[in-house]
């Protein structure tokens, strides 16, 4: 069990992340006392997609290839269409997801973020949700898709869209407090 005030949380993203789906968890988790780091498949900064155009940037703290799951308490995967599509074809990014799933630590994915869980084969036999346009991908990966704001299955948190961000962040905090979950590895 880890209090959010002593938790270190990793957000994995790259260019094209949906701005609100990275910024809201980043800011809210920091407000609640967590140490939050940004990982990406490249060094420097990554640029957001803000509804219909490119948005602002965030600095990258660590490259995905250097991430050690044991140094963090949870993983957050923002969506957007571009971001998870670029990440799911990158072996370093997929390895980060697999390592967190294997560790039993909370893994949270919103909107199109579950594409990374699909690629890591982490949804088979689980309940999950996502942005509606990828529900068939989630189902084809072996999950039971639910049209709910947030779905949690053994520490794997999924959410539909930016309108669900408050519930998504609240559930991350709750799952971090619960700690590791015994589950099959990805």
LUMDRENKE-719243 format. One record per residue (C-alpha): chain; residue number from 1; x, y, z; residue in three letters. Coordinates in Angstrom, 2 decimals, always signed. Example, Ala and Ser with C-alpha at 12.3 -4.5 7.8 and 13.67 -1.06 7.14 Angstrom:
residues 2
['A'; 1; [+12.30; -4.50; +7.80]; 'ALA'];
['A'; 2; [+13.67; -1.06; +7.14]; 'SER'];
//
This chain:
residues 186
['A'; 1; [+0.00; +0.00; +0.00]; 'UNK'];
['A'; 2; [+1.31; +3.40; -1.00]; 'UNK'];
['A'; 3; [-0.17; +6.75; -0.02]; 'UNK'];
['A'; 4; [-0.48; +9.07; -3.02]; 'UNK'];
['A'; 5; [+1.73; +11.58; -1.17]; 'UNK'];
['A'; 6; [+4.66; +9.18; -1.32]; 'UNK'];
['A'; 7; [+3.93; +7.67; -4.76]; 'UNK'];
['A'; 8; [+6.02; +8.08; -7.89]; 'UNK'];
['A'; 9; [+3.85; +7.77; -10.99]; 'UNK'];
['A'; 10; [+5.01; +7.45; -14.59]; 'UNK'];
['A'; 11; [+3.11; +8.84; -17.56]; 'UNK'];
['A'; 12; [+4.16; +7.29; -20.88]; 'UNK'];
['A'; 13; [+3.43; +9.41; -23.96]; 'UNK'];
['A'; 14; [+4.83; +10.82; -27.17]; 'UNK'];
['A'; 15; [+3.94; +13.50; -29.70]; 'UNK'];
['A'; 16; [+0.22; +13.62; -30.35]; 'UNK'];
['A'; 17; [-1.02; +12.82; -26.85]; 'UNK'];
['A'; 18; [-4.46; +14.27; -26.12]; 'UNK'];
['A'; 19; [-3.58; +17.37; -24.08]; 'UNK'];
['A'; 20; [-6.21; +17.00; -21.37]; 'UNK'];
['A'; 21; [-5.53; +13.27; -20.93]; 'UNK'];
['A'; 22; [-1.92; +13.96; -19.96]; 'UNK'];
['A'; 23; [-2.27; +17.40; -18.32]; 'UNK'];
['A'; 24; [-5.19; +16.59; -16.00]; 'UNK'];
['A'; 25; [-3.61; +13.43; -14.48]; 'UNK'];
['A'; 26; [-0.20; +15.18; -14.31]; 'UNK'];
['A'; 27; [-1.55; +18.24; -12.51]; 'UNK'];
['A'; 28; [-4.12; +16.48; -10.32]; 'UNK'];
['A'; 29; [-1.76; +13.74; -9.15]; 'UNK'];
['A'; 30; [+0.89; +16.37; -8.35]; 'UNK'];
['A'; 31; [-1.71; +18.44; -6.42]; 'UNK'];
['A'; 32; [-2.46; +15.35; -4.35]; 'UNK'];
['A'; 33; [+1.24; +14.94; -3.51]; 'UNK'];
['A'; 34; [+2.52; +12.40; -6.04]; 'UNK'];
['A'; 35; [+5.86; +12.69; -7.78]; 'UNK'];
['A'; 36; [+4.96; +12.40; -11.48]; 'UNK'];
['A'; 37; [+7.47; +11.74; -14.27]; 'UNK'];
['A'; 38; [+7.01; +11.79; -18.05]; 'UNK'];
['A'; 39; [+8.54; +9.00; -20.15]; 'UNK'];
['A'; 40; [+8.69; +8.95; -23.93]; 'UNK'];
['A'; 41; [+10.35; +7.20; -26.83]; 'UNK'];
['A'; 42; [+12.51; +10.28; -27.41]; 'UNK'];
['A'; 43; [+14.34; +12.82; -25.28]; 'UNK'];
['A'; 44; [+13.50; +16.51; -25.07]; 'UNK'];
['A'; 45; [+9.87; +17.58; -25.25]; 'UNK'];
['A'; 46; [+6.69; +16.01; -26.58]; 'UNK'];
['A'; 47; [+3.88; +17.98; -28.20]; 'UNK'];
['A'; 48; [+0.19; +17.62; -27.42]; 'UNK'];
['A'; 49; [-2.79; +17.43; -29.71]; 'UNK'];
['A'; 50; [-5.43; +19.82; -28.37]; 'UNK'];
['A'; 51; [-8.76; +18.80; -29.91]; 'UNK'];
['A'; 52; [-8.18; +20.00; -33.51]; 'UNK'];
['A'; 53; [-4.60; +21.22; -33.64]; 'UNK'];
['A'; 54; [-1.17; +20.89; -32.09]; 'UNK'];
['A'; 55; [-0.98; +22.23; -28.54]; 'UNK'];
['A'; 56; [+1.71; +22.86; -25.95]; 'UNK'];
['A'; 57; [+4.61; +20.64; -24.93]; 'UNK'];
['A'; 58; [+5.85; +18.89; -21.80]; 'UNK'];
['A'; 59; [+9.45; +17.98; -21.01]; 'UNK'];
['A'; 60; [+10.45; +14.33; -21.02]; 'UNK'];
['A'; 61; [+12.05; +13.13; -17.77]; 'UNK'];
['A'; 62; [+13.14; +9.67; -18.93]; 'UNK'];
['A'; 63; [+13.31; +7.74; -22.18]; 'UNK'];
['A'; 64; [+11.19; +4.58; -22.31]; 'UNK'];
['A'; 65; [+14.26; +2.42; -22.91]; 'UNK'];
['A'; 66; [+15.60; +3.49; -19.49]; 'UNK'];
['A'; 67; [+12.40; +2.95; -17.47]; 'UNK'];
['A'; 68; [+12.57; +0.46; -14.59]; 'UNK'];
['A'; 69; [+9.09; -0.41; -13.36]; 'UNK'];
['A'; 70; [+10.42; -1.07; -9.86]; 'UNK'];
['A'; 71; [+11.17; +2.67; -9.50]; 'UNK'];
['A'; 72; [+7.49; +3.65; -9.89]; 'UNK'];
['A'; 73; [+4.18; +2.92; -8.19]; 'UNK'];
['A'; 74; [+1.88; +3.19; -11.23]; 'UNK'];
['A'; 75; [+1.77; +3.80; -14.98]; 'UNK'];
['A'; 76; [-0.61; +6.18; -16.79]; 'UNK'];
['A'; 77; [-1.25; +5.94; -20.55]; 'UNK'];
['A'; 78; [-2.96; +8.99; -22.06]; 'UNK'];
['A'; 79; [-4.79; +8.68; -25.34]; 'UNK'];
['A'; 80; [-5.30; +10.71; -28.43]; 'UNK'];
['A'; 81; [-5.22; +8.88; -31.74]; 'UNK'];
['A'; 82; [-1.62; +9.70; -32.65]; 'UNK'];
['A'; 83; [+0.16; +9.05; -29.34]; 'UNK'];
['A'; 84; [-0.82; +5.42; -28.61]; 'UNK'];
['A'; 85; [-0.56; +4.48; -32.27]; 'UNK'];
['A'; 86; [+3.08; +5.64; -32.33]; 'UNK'];
['A'; 87; [+3.83; +4.01; -28.97]; 'UNK'];
['A'; 88; [+2.31; +0.60; -29.74]; 'UNK'];
['A'; 89; [+4.79; +0.02; -32.57]; 'UNK'];
['A'; 90; [+7.77; +0.94; -30.38]; 'UNK'];
['A'; 91; [+9.32; -2.05; -28.56]; 'UNK'];
['A'; 92; [+10.64; +0.08; -25.68]; 'UNK'];
['A'; 93; [+7.19; +1.54; -25.00]; 'UNK'];
['A'; 94; [+5.45; -1.85; -25.18]; 'UNK'];
['A'; 95; [+8.10; -3.31; -22.85]; 'UNK'];
['A'; 96; [+7.32; -0.57; -20.28]; 'UNK'];
['A'; 97; [+3.64; -1.56; -20.37]; 'UNK'];
['A'; 98; [+4.42; -5.29; -20.11]; 'UNK'];
['A'; 99; [+6.82; -4.69; -17.21]; 'UNK'];
['A'; 100; [+4.21; -2.72; -15.26]; 'UNK'];
['A'; 101; [+1.51; -5.33; -15.92]; 'UNK'];
['A'; 102; [+3.89; -8.08; -14.81]; 'UNK'];
['A'; 103; [+4.79; -6.11; -11.67]; 'UNK'];
['A'; 104; [+1.17; -6.02; -10.48]; 'UNK'];
['A'; 105; [+1.32; -2.23; -10.10]; 'UNK'];
['A'; 106; [-1.64; -0.13; -11.26]; 'UNK'];
['A'; 107; [-1.76; +0.61; -14.98]; 'UNK'];
['A'; 108; [-4.24; +3.27; -16.14]; 'UNK'];
['A'; 109; [-5.18; +3.91; -19.79]; 'UNK'];
['A'; 110; [-7.71; +6.39; -21.14]; 'UNK'];
['A'; 111; [-9.42; +6.91; -24.52]; 'UNK'];
['A'; 112; [-7.15; +5.34; -27.19]; 'UNK'];
['A'; 113; [-4.51; +4.51; -24.53]; 'UNK'];
['A'; 114; [-5.83; +0.93; -24.22]; 'UNK'];
['A'; 115; [-4.25; +0.27; -27.63]; 'UNK'];
['A'; 116; [-1.02; -0.14; -25.67]; 'UNK'];
['A'; 117; [-2.70; -2.69; -23.39]; 'UNK'];
['A'; 118; [-3.90; -4.51; -26.51]; 'UNK'];
['A'; 119; [-0.37; -4.57; -27.94]; 'UNK'];
['A'; 120; [+1.04; -5.80; -24.62]; 'UNK'];
['A'; 121; [-1.62; -8.57; -24.50]; 'UNK'];
['A'; 122; [-2.75; -7.30; -21.11]; 'UNK'];
['A'; 123; [-6.53; -7.35; -21.65]; 'UNK'];
['A'; 124; [-7.25; -11.02; -22.35]; 'UNK'];
['A'; 125; [-9.93; -12.23; -19.93]; 'UNK'];
['A'; 126; [-10.40; -8.79; -18.32]; 'UNK'];
['A'; 127; [-13.13; -6.16; -18.22]; 'UNK'];
['A'; 128; [-12.13; -2.87; -19.84]; 'UNK'];
['A'; 129; [-13.40; +0.27; -21.55]; 'UNK'];
['A'; 130; [-11.97; +2.67; -24.11]; 'UNK'];
['A'; 131; [-12.96; +5.33; -26.59]; 'UNK'];
['A'; 132; [-15.87; +3.73; -28.47]; 'UNK'];
['A'; 133; [-14.05; +3.68; -31.83]; 'UNK'];
['A'; 134; [-11.54; +1.10; -30.54]; 'UNK'];
['A'; 135; [-14.00; -1.13; -28.66]; 'UNK'];
['A'; 136; [-13.65; -3.85; -31.31]; 'UNK'];
['A'; 137; [-9.85; -3.77; -30.86]; 'UNK'];
['A'; 138; [-10.33; -4.18; -27.11]; 'UNK'];
['A'; 139; [-12.83; -7.02; -27.60]; 'UNK'];
['A'; 140; [-10.60; -8.71; -30.18]; 'UNK'];
['A'; 141; [-7.79; -8.60; -27.61]; 'UNK'];
['A'; 142; [-9.95; -10.77; -25.36]; 'UNK'];
['A'; 143; [-11.53; -8.19; -23.06]; 'UNK'];
['A'; 144; [-15.15; -7.77; -22.10]; 'UNK'];
['A'; 145; [-15.78; -4.14; -23.18]; 'UNK'];
['A'; 146; [-18.01; -2.01; -20.94]; 'UNK'];
['A'; 147; [-19.50; +1.40; -21.75]; 'UNK'];
['A'; 148; [-18.65; +2.92; -18.37]; 'UNK'];
['A'; 149; [-16.66; +5.98; -17.28]; 'UNK'];
['A'; 150; [-14.01; +3.86; -15.56]; 'UNK'];
['A'; 151; [-13.53; +0.11; -15.46]; 'UNK'];
['A'; 152; [-11.03; -1.53; -13.11]; 'UNK'];
['A'; 153; [-9.96; -5.14; -13.34]; 'UNK'];
['A'; 154; [-7.31; -6.24; -10.87]; 'UNK'];
['A'; 155; [-5.45; -2.92; -10.91]; 'UNK'];
['A'; 156; [-5.79; -2.26; -14.63]; 'UNK'];
['A'; 157; [-7.79; +0.95; -14.97]; 'UNK'];
['A'; 158; [-9.41; +1.96; -18.26]; 'UNK'];
['A'; 159; [-11.51; +5.00; -19.10]; 'UNK'];
['A'; 160; [-13.42; +6.24; -22.15]; 'UNK'];
['A'; 161; [-12.62; +9.90; -22.83]; 'UNK'];
['A'; 162; [-11.68; +13.32; -21.44]; 'UNK'];
['A'; 163; [-15.18; +13.73; -19.99]; 'UNK'];
['A'; 164; [-14.30; +10.91; -17.56]; 'UNK'];
['A'; 165; [-11.00; +12.41; -16.32]; 'UNK'];
['A'; 166; [-12.17; +13.17; -12.77]; 'UNK'];
['A'; 167; [-13.27; +9.56; -12.17]; 'UNK'];
['A'; 168; [-10.12; +8.31; -13.93]; 'UNK'];
['A'; 169; [-7.77; +10.27; -11.66]; 'UNK'];
['A'; 170; [-9.75; +9.36; -8.53]; 'UNK'];
['A'; 171; [-9.46; +5.68; -9.45]; 'UNK'];
['A'; 172; [-5.70; +5.98; -10.03]; 'UNK'];
['A'; 173; [-5.31; +7.39; -6.52]; 'UNK'];
['A'; 174; [-7.46; +4.59; -5.08]; 'UNK'];
['A'; 175; [-5.55; +1.85; -6.89]; 'UNK'];
['A'; 176; [-2.14; +3.29; -5.91]; 'UNK'];
['A'; 177; [-3.30; +3.14; -2.31]; 'UNK'];
['A'; 178; [-4.33; -0.51; -2.74]; 'UNK'];
['A'; 179; [-0.85; -1.36; -4.07]; 'UNK'];
['A'; 180; [+0.20; -4.36; -6.10]; 'UNK'];
['A'; 181; [-2.27; -6.79; -7.55]; 'UNK'];
['A'; 182; [-1.61; -10.46; -8.17]; 'UNK'];
['A'; 183; [-2.40; -10.97; -11.83]; 'UNK'];
['A'; 184; [-1.08; -12.81; -14.83]; 'UNK'];
['A'; 185; [+1.70; -11.09; -16.72]; 'UNK'];
['A'; 186; [+1.24; -9.59; -20.17]; 'UNK'];
//
